[in-house]
Amino acid sequence: HWVFTLHSGRLQVLASQTPPEVSIRARVPEFISLAVRRVDADSLFFQQRLAIDGDVALGLLLKNFLDALDLDELPWPARFAMHAGDRLLSGVQHGSG
């Protein structure tokens, strides 16, 4: 459970006891697939593998913000973690992990 805010154009993590205005729920494999852009949020939403509660307009704004991010500009640890998670989950899904 993480709570984020957008402050001065930067995404920041808040204390977890801060009540969220929007909640986006999915399993870890879905979030990793979203991060590496293997699947889009709309597909997961309509397949009921991703849920948005609360301020849906804010959730859509966040989705569009994340879609516009250039993954190559993320810090290397974030890129490494996303791709490592993707490789790990791909191996598990194909029975080699």
TORKETOR-494090 format. One record per atom (N, C-alpha, C, O): residue number from 0; x, y, z. Coordinates in steps of 0.05 Angstrom, whole numbers. Layout:
<nodes>
<node resi="NUM" c1="X" c2="Y" c3="Z"/>
...
</nodes>
This chain:
<nodes>
<node resi="0" c1="17" c2="-23" c3="0"/>
<node resi="0" c1="0" c2="0" c3="0"/>
<node resi="0" c1="18" c2="25" c3="0"/>
<node resi="0" c1="33" c2="29" c3="19"/>
<node resi="1" c1="17" c2="40" c3="-21"/>
<node resi="1" c1="32" c2="65" c3="-23"/>
<node resi="1" c1="13" c2="88" c3="-30"/>
<node resi="1" c1="-6" c2="84" c3="-45"/>
<node resi="2" c1="19" c2="111" c3="-19"/>
<node resi="2" c1="3" c2="135" c3="-25"/>
<node resi="2" c1="22" c2="155" c3="-38"/>
<node resi="2" c1="43" c2="162" c3="-27"/>
<node resi="3" c1="15" c2="165" c3="-62"/>
<node resi="3" c1="31" c2="184" c3="-76"/>
<node resi="3" c1="17" c2="211" c3="-78"/>
<node resi="3" c1="-8" c2="212" c3="-75"/>
<node resi="4" c1="32" c2="232" c3="-82"/>
<node resi="4" c1="21" c2="258" c3="-88"/>
<node resi="4" c1="38" c2="271" c3="-110"/>
<node resi="4" c1="61" c2="264" c3="-114"/>
<node resi="5" c1="26" c2="289" c3="-124"/>
<node resi="5" c1="40" c2="304" c3="-145"/>
<node resi="5" c1="44" c2="332" c3="-133"/>
<node resi="5" c1="25" c2="347" c3="-129"/>
<node resi="6" c1="69" c2="339" c3="-128"/>
<node resi="6" c1="76" c2="365" c3="-116"/>
<node resi="6" c1="97" c2="378" c3="-133"/>
<node resi="6" c1="119" c2="367" c3="-137"/>
<node resi="7" c1="91" c2="402" c3="-143"/>
<node resi="7" c1="110" c2="417" c3="-159"/>
<node resi="7" c1="119" c2="401" c3="-183"/>
<node resi="7" c1="143" c2="402" c3="-191"/>
<node resi="8" c1="101" c2="386" c3="-195"/>
<node resi="8" c1="108" c2="370" c3="-219"/>
<node resi="8" c1="123" c2="345" c3="-213"/>
<node resi="8" c1="132" c2="332" c3="-232"/>
<node resi="9" c1="126" c2="337" c3="-188"/>
<node resi="9" c1="141" c2="313" c3="-181"/>
<node resi="9" c1="123" c2="294" c3="-165"/>
<node resi="9" c1="108" c2="302" c3="-148"/>
<node resi="10" c1="125" c2="268" c3="-172"/>
<node resi="10" c1="110" c2="248" c3="-157"/>
<node resi="10" c1="125" c2="241" c3="-132"/>
<node resi="10" c1="149" c2="235" c3="-132"/>
<node resi="11" c1="111" c2="243" c3="-109"/>
<node resi="11" c1="124" c2="238" c3="-83"/>
<node resi="11" c1="108" c2="217" c3="-68"/>
<node resi="11" c1="83" c2="215" c3="-70"/>
<node resi="12" c1="121" c2="201" c3="-52"/>
<node resi="12" c1="108" c2="181" c3="-35"/>
<node resi="12" c1="102" c2="193" c3="-8"/>
<node resi="12" c1="119" c2="207" c3="4"/>
<node resi="13" c1="78" c2="189" c3="2"/>
<node resi="13" c1="69" c2="200" c3="28"/>
<node resi="13" c1="68" c2="177" c3="48"/>
<node resi="13" c1="70" c2="154" c3="42"/>
<node resi="14" c1="65" c2="185" c3="73"/>
<node resi="14" c1="62" c2="165" c3="95"/>
<node resi="14" c1="37" c2="148" c3="88"/>
<node resi="14" c1="17" c2="158" c3="79"/>
<node resi="15" c1="39" c2="122" c3="94"/>
<node resi="15" c1="18" c2="104" c3="86"/>
<node resi="15" c1="-9" c2="109" c3="100"/>
<node resi="15" c1="-30" c2="100" c3="90"/>
<node resi="16" c1="-9" c2="123" c3="123"/>
<node resi="16" c1="-34" c2="128" c3="137"/>
<node resi="16" c1="-50" c2="152" c3="124"/>
<node resi="16" c1="-72" c2="157" c3="133"/>
<node resi="17" c1="-38" c2="165" c3="104"/>
<node resi="17" c1="-52" c2="187" c3="91"/>
<node resi="17" c1="-75" c2="174" c3="74"/>
<node resi="17" c1="-69" c2="156" c3="58"/>
<node resi="18" c1="-100" c2="183" c3="77"/>
<node resi="18" c1="-122" c2="171" c3="62"/>
<node resi="18" c1="-119" c2="179" c3="32"/>
<node resi="18" c1="-115" c2="202" c3="25"/>
<node resi="19" c1="-121" c2="159" c3="14"/>
<node resi="19" c1="-118" c2="165" c3="-14"/>
<node resi="19" c1="-144" c2="177" c3="-26"/>
<node resi="19" c1="-166" c2="172" c3="-16"/>
<node resi="20" c1="-140" c2="194" c3="-47"/>
<node resi="20" c1="-163" c2="204" c3="-61"/>
<node resi="20" c1="-173" c2="185" c3="-82"/>
<node resi="20" c1="-196" c2="185" c3="-90"/>
<node resi="21" c1="-154" c2="168" c3="-92"/>
<node resi="21" c1="-161" c2="148" c3="-111"/>
<node resi="21" c1="-144" c2="123" c3="-104"/>
<node resi="21" c1="-122" c2="125" c3="-95"/>
<node resi="22" c1="-156" c2="100" c3="-109"/>
<node resi="22" c1="-142" c2="75" c3="-104"/>
<node resi="22" c1="-142" c2="58" c3="-129"/>
<node resi="22" c1="-163" c2="54" c3="-142"/>
<node resi="23" c1="-119" c2="49" c3="-137"/>
<node resi="23" c1="-116" c2="32" c3="-161"/>
<node resi="23" c1="-106" c2="5" c3="-151"/>
<node resi="23" c1="-84" c2="3" c3="-140"/>
<node resi="24" c1="-122" c2="-16" c3="-156"/>
<node resi="24" c1="-115" c2="-42" c3="-146"/>
<node resi="24" c1="-111" c2="-62" c3="-169"/>
<node resi="24" c1="-126" c2="-62" c3="-189"/>
<node resi="25" c1="-90" c2="-78" c3="-166"/>
<node resi="25" c1="-85" c2="-100" c3="-185"/>
<node resi="25" c1="-64" c2="-118" c3="-172"/>
<node resi="25" c1="-53" c2="-111" c3="-151"/>
<node resi="26" c1="-60" c2="-141" c3="-184"/>
<node resi="26" c1="-39" c2="-159" c3="-173"/>
<node resi="26" c1="-12" c2="-149" c3="-184"/>
<node resi="26" c1="-11" c2="-134" c3="-203"/>
<node resi="27" c1="9" c2="-158" c3="-171"/>
<node resi="27" c1="36" c2="-150" c3="-178"/>
<node resi="27" c1="42" c2="-156" c3="-208"/>
<node resi="27" c1="53" c2="-138" c3="-221"/>
<node resi="28" c1="35" c2="-179" c3="-219"/>
<node resi="28" c1="41" c2="-184" c3="-247"/>
<node resi="28" c1="28" c2="-163" c3="-266"/>
<node resi="28" c1="40" c2="-155" c3="-286"/>
<node resi="29" c1="4" c2="-154" c3="-259"/>
<node resi="29" c1="-9" c2="-134" c3="-275"/>
<node resi="29" c1="5" c2="-107" c3="-274"/>
<node resi="29" c1="9" c2="-93" c3="-294"/>
<node resi="30" c1="14" c2="-99" c3="-249"/>
<node resi="30" c1="29" c2="-74" c3="-247"/>
<node resi="30" c1="55" c2="-75" c3="-262"/>
<node resi="30" c1="63" c2="-55" c3="-274"/>
<node resi="31" c1="69" c2="-98" c3="-261"/>
<node resi="31" c1="94" c2="-100" c3="-276"/>
<node resi="31" c1="89" c2="-99" c3="-306"/>
<node resi="31" c1="104" c2="-86" c3="-320"/>
<node resi="32" c1="68" c2="-113" c3="-315"/>
<node resi="32" c1="62" c2="-112" c3="-343"/>
<node resi="32" c1="55" c2="-83" c3="-352"/>
<node resi="32" c1="62" c2="-75" c3="-374"/>
<node resi="33" c1="42" c2="-68" c3="-335"/>
<node resi="33" c1="36" c2="-40" c3="-341"/>
<node resi="33" c1="62" c2="-24" c3="-342"/>
<node resi="33" c1="66" c2="-7" c3="-360"/>
<node resi="34" c1="79" c2="-29" c3="-323"/>
<node resi="34" c1="104" c2="-13" c3="-321"/>
<node resi="34" c1="122" c2="-17" c3="-346"/>
<node resi="34" c1="134" c2="3" c3="-355"/>
<node resi="35" c1="123" c2="-41" c3="-356"/>
<node resi="35" c1="140" c2="-46" c3="-379"/>
<node resi="35" c1="125" c2="-43" c3="-405"/>
<node resi="35" c1="135" c2="-48" c3="-427"/>
<node resi="36" c1="100" c2="-35" c3="-403"/>
<node resi="36" c1="82" c2="-29" c3="-425"/>
<node resi="36" c1="76" c2="-53" c3="-443"/>
<node resi="36" c1="74" c2="-51" c3="-467"/>
<node resi="37" c1="75" c2="-76" c3="-430"/>
<node resi="37" c1="67" c2="-100" c3="-444"/>
<node resi="37" c1="36" c2="-101" c3="-448"/>
<node resi="37" c1="26" c2="-113" c3="-467"/>
<node resi="38" c1="22" c2="-87" c3="-430"/>
<node resi="38" c1="-7" c2="-86" c3="-432"/>
<node resi="38" c1="-16" c2="-57" c3="-423"/>
<node resi="38" c1="-1" c2="-44" c3="-409"/>
<node resi="39" c1="-39" c2="-48" c3="-433"/>
<node resi="39" c1="-48" c2="-22" c3="-425"/>
<node resi="39" c1="-69" c2="-24" c3="-403"/>
<node resi="39" c1="-82" c2="-44" c3="-400"/>
<node resi="40" c1="-72" c2="-2" c3="-388"/>
<node resi="40" c1="-90" c2="-2" c3="-365"/>
<node resi="40" c1="-119" c2="-6" c3="-373"/>
<node resi="40" c1="-134" c2="-19" c3="-358"/>
<node resi="41" c1="-127" c2="5" c3="-396"/>
<node resi="41" c1="-155" c2="2" c3="-405"/>
<node resi="41" c1="-161" c2="-28" c3="-408"/>
<node resi="41" c1="-183" c2="-37" c3="-400"/>
<node resi="42" c1="-143" c2="-43" c3="-420"/>
<node resi="42" c1="-148" c2="-72" c3="-424"/>
<node resi="42" c1="-151" c2="-86" c3="-398"/>
<node resi="42" c1="-170" c2="-102" c3="-394"/>
<node resi="43" c1="-133" c2="-80" c3="-379"/>
<node resi="43" c1="-135" c2="-93" c3="-353"/>
<node resi="43" c1="-161" c2="-85" c3="-338"/>
<node resi="43" c1="-173" c2="-102" c3="-325"/>
<node resi="44" c1="-169" c2="-60" c3="-341"/>
<node resi="44" c1="-193" c2="-51" c3="-328"/>
<node resi="44" c1="-217" c2="-66" c3="-339"/>
<node resi="44" c1="-234" c2="-76" c3="-324"/>
<node resi="45" c1="-220" c2="-68" c3="-365"/>
<node resi="45" c1="-243" c2="-81" c3="-377"/>
<node resi="45" c1="-242" c2="-111" c3="-373"/>
<node resi="45" c1="-263" c2="-125" c3="-376"/>
<node resi="46" c1="-218" c2="-123" c3="-368"/>
<node resi="46" c1="-216" c2="-151" c3="-361"/>
<node resi="46" c1="-220" c2="-156" c3="-331"/>
<node resi="46" c1="-218" c2="-178" c3="-322"/>
<node resi="47" c1="-226" c2="-135" c3="-316"/>
<node resi="47" c1="-230" c2="-135" c3="-287"/>
<node resi="47" c1="-205" c2="-145" c3="-273"/>
<node resi="47" c1="-207" c2="-158" c3="-252"/>
<node resi="48" c1="-181" c2="-139" c3="-283"/>
<node resi="48" c1="-156" c2="-146" c3="-271"/>
<node resi="48" c1="-143" c2="-121" c3="-258"/>
<node resi="48" c1="-121" c2="-123" c3="-247"/>
<node resi="49" c1="-156" c2="-98" c3="-261"/>
<node resi="49" c1="-148" c2="-73" c3="-249"/>
<node resi="49" c1="-173" c2="-58" c3="-240"/>
<node resi="49" c1="-192" c2="-56" c3="-256"/>
<node resi="50" c1="-173" c2="-47" c3="-216"/>
<node resi="50" c1="-196" c2="-32" c3="-206"/>
<node resi="50" c1="-188" c2="-5" c3="-197"/>
<node resi="50" c1="-166" c2="-1" c3="-186"/>
<node resi="51" c1="-206" c2="15" c3="-201"/>
<node resi="51" c1="-201" c2="42" c3="-193"/>
<node resi="51" c1="-225" c2="50" c3="-174"/>
<node resi="51" c1="-248" c2="47" c3="-182"/>
<node resi="52" c1="-218" c2="59" c3="-150"/>
<node resi="52" c1="-238" c2="68" c3="-131"/>
<node resi="52" c1="-232" c2="96" c3="-123"/>
<node resi="52" c1="-209" c2="105" c3="-123"/>
<node resi="53" c1="-253" c2="111" c3="-115"/>
<node resi="53" c1="-249" c2="139" c3="-106"/>
<node resi="53" c1="-252" c2="158" c3="-130"/>
<node resi="53" c1="-270" c2="155" c3="-146"/>
<node resi="54" c1="-234" c2="177" c3="-131"/>
<node resi="54" c1="-235" c2="198" c3="-151"/>
<node resi="54" c1="-225" c2="187" c3="-178"/>
<node resi="54" c1="-201" c2="188" c3="-184"/>
<node resi="55" c1="-243" c2="177" c3="-194"/>
<node resi="55" c1="-236" c2="163" c3="-219"/>
<node resi="55" c1="-223" c2="183" c3="-238"/>
<node resi="55" c1="-205" c2="175" c3="-253"/>
<node resi="56" c1="-232" c2="208" c3="-238"/>
<node resi="56" c1="-219" c2="228" c3="-256"/>
<node resi="56" c1="-190" c2="232" c3="-249"/>
<node resi="56" c1="-173" c2="234" c3="-267"/>
<node resi="57" c1="-183" c2="231" c3="-223"/>
<node resi="57" c1="-155" c2="233" c3="-214"/>
<node resi="57" c1="-140" c2="208" c3="-223"/>
<node resi="57" c1="-117" c2="210" c3="-231"/>
<node resi="58" c1="-153" c2="185" c3="-221"/>
<node resi="58" c1="-140" c2="160" c3="-230"/>
<node resi="58" c1="-134" c2="161" c3="-260"/>
<node resi="58" c1="-112" c2="152" c3="-268"/>
<node resi="59" c1="-152" c2="172" c3="-276"/>
<node resi="59" c1="-147" c2="174" c3="-304"/>
<node resi="59" c1="-124" c2="194" c3="-310"/>
<node resi="59" c1="-108" c2="190" c3="-328"/>
<node resi="60" c1="-123" c2="216" c3="-294"/>
<node resi="60" c1="-101" c2="235" c3="-297"/>
<node resi="60" c1="-75" c2="222" c3="-291"/>
<node resi="60" c1="-55" c2="226" c3="-305"/>
<node resi="61" c1="-74" c2="206" c3="-270"/>
<node resi="61" c1="-50" c2="191" c3="-263"/>
<node resi="61" c1="-42" c2="171" c3="-285"/>
<node resi="61" c1="-19" c2="169" c3="-292"/>
<node resi="62" c1="-62" c2="157" c3="-296"/>
<node resi="62" c1="-57" c2="138" c3="-317"/>
<node resi="62" c1="-44" c2="152" c3="-341"/>
<node resi="62" c1="-24" c2="143" c3="-352"/>
<node resi="63" c1="-55" c2="175" c3="-349"/>
<node resi="63" c1="-45" c2="191" c3="-371"/>
<node resi="63" c1="-17" c2="201" c3="-365"/>
<node resi="63" c1="0" c2="202" c3="-383"/>
<node resi="64" c1="-12" c2="209" c3="-340"/>
<node resi="64" c1="15" c2="219" c3="-332"/>
<node resi="64" c1="35" c2="196" c3="-335"/>
<node resi="64" c1="57" c2="200" c3="-346"/>
<node resi="65" c1="28" c2="172" c3="-326"/>
<node resi="65" c1="46" c2="150" c3="-327"/>
<node resi="65" c1="50" c2="140" c3="-356"/>
<node resi="65" c1="73" c2="133" c3="-364"/>
<node resi="66" c1="29" c2="141" c3="-372"/>
<node resi="66" c1="32" c2="134" c3="-400"/>
<node resi="66" c1="51" c2="153" c3="-415"/>
<node resi="66" c1="64" c2="144" c3="-434"/>
<node resi="67" c1="52" c2="178" c3="-407"/>
<node resi="67" c1="69" c2="198" c3="-420"/>
<node resi="67" c1="98" c2="196" c3="-412"/>
<node resi="67" c1="116" c2="208" c3="-424"/>
<node resi="68" c1="104" c2="181" c3="-390"/>
<node resi="68" c1="132" c2="179" c3="-381"/>
<node resi="68" c1="149" c2="165" c3="-402"/>
<node resi="68" c1="141" c2="145" c3="-414"/>
<node resi="69" c1="173" c2="175" c3="-406"/>
<node resi="69" c1="193" c2="162" c3="-423"/>
<node resi="69" c1="208" c2="143" c3="-405"/>
<node resi="69" c1="224" c2="152" c3="-388"/>
<node resi="70" c1="204" c2="117" c3="-409"/>
<node resi="70" c1="217" c2="97" c3="-391"/>
<node resi="70" c1="247" c2="99" c3="-392"/>
<node resi="70" c1="260" c2="93" c3="-372"/>
<node resi="71" c1="259" c2="108" c3="-414"/>
<node resi="71" c1="288" c2="111" c3="-416"/>
<node resi="71" c1="298" c2="133" c3="-398"/>
<node resi="71" c1="322" c2="134" c3="-393"/>
<node resi="72" c1="281" c2="151" c3="-389"/>
<node resi="72" c1="290" c2="173" c3="-372"/>
<node resi="72" c1="287" c2="167" c3="-342"/>
<node resi="72" c1="295" c2="183" c3="-325"/>
<node resi="73" c1="276" c2="143" c3="-336"/>
<node resi="73" c1="274" c2="135" c3="-308"/>
<node resi="73" c1="302" c2="128" c3="-297"/>
<node resi="73" c1="319" c2="120" c3="-313"/>
<node resi="74" c1="307" c2="131" c3="-271"/>
<node resi="74" c1="333" c2="123" c3="-260"/>
<node resi="74" c1="337" c2="93" c3="-266"/>
<node resi="74" c1="319" c2="77" c3="-266"/>
<node resi="75" c1="363" c2="86" c3="-270"/>
<node resi="75" c1="369" c2="58" c3="-278"/>
<node resi="75" c1="359" c2="38" c3="-258"/>
<node resi="75" c1="351" c2="16" c3="-266"/>
<node resi="76" c1="359" c2="43" c3="-231"/>
<node resi="76" c1="349" c2="22" c3="-213"/>
<node resi="76" c1="319" c2="16" c3="-218"/>
<node resi="76" c1="310" c2="-7" c3="-216"/>
<node resi="77" c1="303" c2="37" c3="-225"/>
<node resi="77" c1="275" c2="32" c3="-231"/>
<node resi="77" c1="272" c2="16" c3="-256"/>
<node resi="77" c1="256" c2="-3" c3="-257"/>
<node resi="78" c1="287" c2="23" c3="-277"/>
<node resi="78" c1="286" c2="7" c3="-302"/>
<node resi="78" c1="294" c2="-21" c3="-298"/>
<node resi="78" c1="282" c2="-40" c3="-308"/>
<node resi="79" c1="316" c2="-25" c3="-283"/>
<node resi="79" c1="326" c2="-52" c3="-277"/>
<node resi="79" c1="305" c2="-68" c3="-262"/>
<node resi="79" c1="300" c2="-91" c3="-269"/>
<node resi="80" c1="293" c2="-56" c3="-241"/>
<node resi="80" c1="273" c2="-71" c3="-225"/>
<node resi="80" c1="249" c2="-79" c3="-242"/>
<node resi="80" c1="238" c2="-101" c3="-240"/>
<node resi="81" c1="239" c2="-60" c3="-259"/>
<node resi="81" c1="216" c2="-66" c3="-276"/>
<node resi="81" c1="222" c2="-89" c3="-295"/>
<node resi="81" c1="207" c2="-108" c3="-298"/>
<node resi="82" c1="245" c2="-88" c3="-308"/>
<node resi="82" c1="252" c2="-109" c3="-328"/>
<node resi="82" c1="259" c2="-135" c3="-315"/>
<node resi="82" c1="253" c2="-157" c3="-325"/>
<node resi="83" c1="272" c2="-134" c3="-291"/>
<node resi="83" c1="278" c2="-159" c3="-276"/>
<node resi="83" c1="252" c2="-172" c3="-267"/>
<node resi="83" c1="249" c2="-196" c3="-270"/>
<node resi="84" c1="233" c2="-156" c3="-257"/>
<node resi="84" c1="207" c2="-167" c3="-249"/>
<node resi="84" c1="192" c2="-179" c3="-273"/>
<node resi="84" c1="179" c2="-200" c3="-271"/>
<node resi="85" c1="194" c2="-166" c3="-296"/>
<node resi="85" c1="181" c2="-176" c3="-320"/>
<node resi="85" c1="193" c2="-202" c3="-329"/>
<node resi="85" c1="178" c2="-221" c3="-336"/>
<node resi="86" c1="220" c2="-204" c3="-328"/>
<node resi="86" c1="233" c2="-229" c3="-336"/>
<node resi="86" c1="226" c2="-252" c3="-316"/>
<node resi="86" c1="221" c2="-274" c3="-324"/>
<node resi="87" c1="226" c2="-245" c3="-291"/>
<node resi="87" c1="219" c2="-265" c3="-270"/>
<node resi="87" c1="191" c2="-275" c3="-274"/>
<node resi="87" c1="186" c2="-299" c3="-274"/>
<node resi="88" c1="172" c2="-257" c3="-277"/>
<node resi="88" c1="144" c2="-265" c3="-281"/>
<node resi="88" c1="140" c2="-280" c3="-307"/>
<node resi="88" c1="123" c2="-298" c3="-308"/>
<node resi="89" c1="154" c2="-273" c3="-328"/>
<node resi="89" c1="151" c2="-287" c3="-353"/>
<node resi="89" c1="161" c2="-315" c3="-350"/>
<node resi="89" c1="149" c2="-334" c3="-361"/>
<node resi="90" c1="183" c2="-319" c3="-335"/>
<node resi="90" c1="193" c2="-346" c3="-331"/>
<node resi="90" c1="174" c2="-363" c3="-315"/>
<node resi="90" c1="170" c2="-387" c3="-320"/>
<node resi="91" c1="161" c2="-351" c3="-294"/>
<node resi="91" c1="142" c2="-365" c3="-277"/>
<node resi="91" c1="117" c2="-373" c3="-294"/>
<node resi="91" c1="107" c2="-395" c3="-291"/>
<node resi="92" c1="108" c2="-354" c3="-310"/>
<node resi="92" c1="84" c2="-359" c3="-326"/>
<node resi="92" c1="89" c2="-381" c3="-347"/>
<node resi="92" c1="70" c2="-395" c3="-355"/>
<node resi="93" c1="113" c2="-384" c3="-356"/>
<node resi="93" c1="120" c2="-404" c3="-376"/>
<node resi="93" c1="131" c2="-430" c3="-364"/>
<node resi="93" c1="140" c2="-448" c3="-378"/>
<node resi="94" c1="130" c2="-432" c3="-337"/>
<node resi="94" c1="137" c2="-457" c3="-324"/>
<node resi="94" c1="167" c2="-461" c3="-320"/>
<node resi="94" c1="175" c2="-483" c3="-312"/>
<node resi="95" c1="183" c2="-440" c3="-325"/>
<node resi="95" c1="212" c2="-444" c3="-321"/>
<node resi="95" c1="223" c2="-431" c3="-296"/>
<node resi="95" c1="247" c2="-428" c3="-293"/>
<node resi="96" c1="205" c2="-422" c3="-278"/>
<node resi="96" c1="214" c2="-407" c3="-255"/>
<node resi="96" c1="205" c2="-418" c3="-230"/>
<node resi="96" c1="211" c2="-407" c3="-209"/>
</nodes>
